[in-house]
Amino acid sequence: MSRPVERKAHPLSMRLPETDIAIIDRAAALRGRSRTDFVRDATVRAAEDALMETTPIRMSPAGFKMFMAALSGPAAPVPEMVELFKRTAPWESKASPSYTDAAPRGEDAAKRKSRAGKRR
């Protein structure tokens, strides 16, 4: 005789406008996921965020002193961050056009501005 199997998943039903479904489907497709997986992950993530915002952090008095000492002490550089900030940003490389090439500056910009003021 077989025993009934306990369901591990619980259905959740929602009524949403077509526009919301279209946005969800588009985002789910971009992530390569089903609508159900996408909505479940987004909902659980939002629920975890809400819980983390309201969950008190408990620590011993000694732990709190150590925590406060760490916050109050001098900052120490993180080697990976130092290296990251030394790199040239992709938009600053010589291969890509610079902002100054795309937007005229100086005298030309001033002339256009004065002409625009005279038209008013």
N, C-alpha and C positions, 0 to 999 in steps of 0.2 A: 504494500500500500504506500503510495507516495504522499509526502507531506507537502502542504502548500508552501510555495516559495515567498519569502518576504520581499516586498518591493523596496528597493534602495532609493529609487527616484520618486519624487513627488511632483505631480503636474502643477503648473502655474499658468493660469490663463489671464490674458490681458486684451483689452480692446484699445487699438491704436489707430489713428488716422492713416490713410494710405501714404501721405507724405512722410510720416515718421517711419513707416515700414520701408519705404523706398530708401531713406537715408541709412537705416540700419542694414538693409540688404547690400547697399553699395559699400559701406564700411566693412561689413563681414566679408564681402568678395575681395576687397583690397587686402585683407588679412588672410585670405584663403581659408575661411572658416564658415561653418554653417550659421544661420541666423540664431539658432538655439545656443550654440557654443559662444557666439559673440555676445549675446544678451546676458547669458549666465555669467560670463567672466566680467563684463562691465558692471553688472549688478552686485556681484560678490565683492569686487574691488571697491565700489562706492560704499557698500555696507562696512567693509573693513576700515575704510577711511573714517567713516562716521564713528565707529567704535573706538578707533585709536585716538580720535580727538577728545573723547570723553572718558577714556580709561585712565584712572589715576596711576601714577608711577610711585611705587612704594620702595623705600630703602631705609636702611639703618642710619642712625645719626652719624656713625663713622663713615659709612658710604656716602652720605650727603656731604660731609666735610671734604672727602676726596673729590667728589664731583665738583664742588664749588672751587676747590683749589685748582682743578684742571681748567675750569672756565676762567678763573682769575689770573692764571699764569700767563707768561709770555707765549705768543704764538710761535709755532715751529714750522718752518717751510716744509712742504711736502715735495720731495724730489720730482715726482711725476708731474706735479702742477708747474713747478719751475721750468721743467723741460718743455711742457706744453706751451707756456707763454713765450718761450724763446723762439718757437717755430713761426715761420711766416704764414699768415692766414692765406687760404686758397685765393681769396679775392685780391690779395696784395701781390700775388706772383706776377712776374713779367709776362707770362703767357696769356693772362686774361687782361682785357682792357680795363684801365683804371677809371674811376669816377670822373676824374678831371678831364679825361679824353671824351667822355660821353656828354658832359655838361659844360658849356662854355663859362668861363669866369672872367673876372676883371673888367676891362674896358667894354667888351661886347655886351656883357650882362648889364652893365650900368647904362649903356646906350639904349638897350631894349626897355629897361625900366623907365627911363626918362621919356621915351616915345610913348609908352603905355600911359604915363601920367598926363601927357599933353592931349591924348585922345579923349579923356574924360571931360 
